[in-house]
Amino acid sequence: MKKSVVIMMVLLISGTAGAVSYPSDRPIYIGHRGAKALSDENTLESLKLAVDMGVDMVEFDIQRTADGVFVLMHDETVDRTTDGTGRVDEMTVKEFLMLETESGYTPPTLETTLEWLETTEVSFILDFKIDQADQARELIEQVEGHGLLDRAVFESPVPEVAGMIEELRPDVVTAIYPTNMFLMRYYLDKYDVDIASYQYLFANPLEVMLAKNKGKHVMVWTVNSRFMVRWFEKIEVDGIMTDNPDYFRDEK
């Protein structure tokens, strides 16, 4: 039963992931890039805010510096989210750590983020922007070195890359969000990926049911209204990702 124990620990609505207990009556709540709508994305401050607001998981993006250090950044360049310019993979980590976001935060390294995660019970999704096997292996080993592998989901927009992770370490949990969402179920089978991560417009009840019938879990992103959160709860997706964790709360 390939990875059944790991998947149950990480994503089943009942059961646990590491030290995390999940409710039995709703999907897993996930903070996108932390609490992106409320704090500078992919910073420790944003991740901590999402946790303080009660999410079960946080999601963040991984790039790699010129000197081989994994850091949190969505784009290939730092122009949009910091006071600097240039490509992440052309910067040293020392240069990267001199950057500031709009609120004056420093984008963290993965190492710093993992050290913080060790102090929490939250699970996490690494949306990794790498496509080389040696780098992927290094990424997995770094997470494993902190004893956090059972709380981690390794996500990629490129199905072939998720398949590469599966070949390297069949015991880890993988997710994909391909450009062509209509081929999602084909990719899930071809690369033996564990989780279908749908852009919310494509996560209709039939698609969710068909993916689940394949024994896969279904996450949806980025769900930025309270009404749509309730809708996806109703059709029983396994995880909901939002920029604003306040949408997970019931209206008073």
Helices and strands as residue ranges (DSSP letters): H 4-11, E 16-17, E 20-21, E 28-32, H 44-52, E 57-64, E 70-72, G 88-90, H 93-96, H 110-117, E 123-128, H 133-145, G 149-151, E 152-156, H 159-168, E 173-176, G 181-183, H 184-190, E 195-199, G 200-202, H 205-213, E 217-221, H 226-234, E 239-242, G 245-248
